Structures are given as structure tokens and as C-alpha cells.
């Protein structure tokens, strides 16, 4: 879910997946379509190792040269 009141497309929001060592596995925009409104959603294609631990991070106001502002994070296993 996007942070309340945000349009992830207009705010350059993106989601990053890191492995247990903190290395980026993949990332993608929270919404790849113009004018998502607060209902932005995306599928992130990634090849995860079964049983391995990962962390998902939701960034806002990012860009090519900066991560932006961390809005949410959670740990999960594949």
C-alpha cells in the first residue's frame, strides 16, 4: 500500500528488495502508470532462494541519484 494521500507515480515512489546481507536483489517503481492515485500497485519480478531471508523497503521521493525517504520496511522469507 502507498502512504496515505500519496500518488506513487507523482511522488517517484519505489520498492527495493534486499537480501540478508543488505545487497539489493531488485527494485521497481511502486506504480508504473501515470495518475495511479493512492492505489498504486506493481508486481516485482525476482528470483529468490527458497528459505532465504529478505527485506522489502518502500521509498518515496527518490530518483536516479538518491534513495529518497524510507516510508516502510518489512522482513520476509521466500
C-alpha positions as CSV (number, residue, x, y, z in Angstrom):
1,X,0.0,0.0,0.0
2,X,1.2,3.5,-0.7
3,X,1.5,6.0,2.2
4,X,-1.8,7.9,2.8
5,X,-2.6,10.7,0.4
6,X,0.2,9.9,-2.0
7,X,0.2,9.2,-5.7
8,X,3.2,6.9,-6.1
9,X,3.7,7.9,-9.7
10,X,3.8,11.6,-9.0
11,X,6.0,11.1,-5.9
12,X,8.6,8.8,-7.5
13,X,7.9,6.0,-5.1
14,X,9.7,2.7,-5.5
15,X,10.2,-0.6,-3.8
16,X,13.5,-2.3,-3.2
17,X,14.2,-5.9,-2.2
18,X,17.5,-6.7,-0.3
19,X,19.0,-10.0,0.8
20,X,20.1,-10.8,4.3
21,X,23.5,-9.2,3.7
22,X,21.8,-5.9,2.7
23,X,22.6,-6.3,-1.0
24,X,20.0,-5.1,-3.5
25,X,18.3,-8.0,-5.3
26,X,16.0,-5.9,-7.4
27,X,13.8,-2.8,-7.4
28,X,10.8,-1.4,-9.3
29,X,8.6,1.7,-9.2
30,X,5.6,1.4,-6.9
31,X,3.4,2.3,-9.9
32,X,4.4,2.4,-13.5
33,X,1.3,4.1,-14.7
34,X,0.5,7.8,-14.8
35,X,-2.0,9.0,-12.2
36,X,-2.2,5.9,-10.0
37,X,-3.8,7.8,-7.2
38,X,-3.4,6.2,-3.8
39,X,-4.0,2.7,-5.3
40,X,-0.6,2.2,-6.8
41,X,0.5,-1.4,-7.2
42,X,3.2,-3.3,-9.0
43,X,4.5,-6.8,-9.3
44,X,8.2,-7.1,-8.9
45,X,9.8,-9.9,-10.8
46,X,12.6,-11.5,-8.8
47,X,14.3,-14.9,-8.5
48,X,14.5,-15.6,-4.7
49,X,16.2,-18.5,-3.0
50,X,13.7,-20.8,-1.1
51,X,14.1,-20.3,2.6
52,X,16.3,-17.2,2.3
53,X,15.6,-14.1,4.3
54,X,14.9,-10.7,2.6
55,X,13.8,-7.2,3.3
56,X,11.4,-5.1,1.3
57,X,11.8,-1.3,1.6
58,X,9.3,1.3,0.3
59,X,11.0,4.6,-0.7
60,X,9.3,8.0,-1.6
61,X,10.6,11.0,-3.4
62,X,13.5,9.0,-4.8
63,X,15.3,9.3,-8.1
64,X,18.3,8.0,-10.0
65,X,20.8,9.7,-7.7
66,X,19.1,9.2,-4.3
67,X,17.1,6.6,-2.4
68,X,14.6,9.2,-1.1
69,X,12.7,8.9,2.2
70,X,12.1,5.4,3.7
71,X,8.4,5.1,4.3
72,X,8.1,1.4,5.2
73,X,10.1,-1.8,5.5
74,X,9.4,-5.4,6.4
75,X,11.4,-8.7,6.6
76,X,10.2,-11.8,4.8
77,X,11.4,-15.2,3.7
78,X,11.0,-16.9,0.3
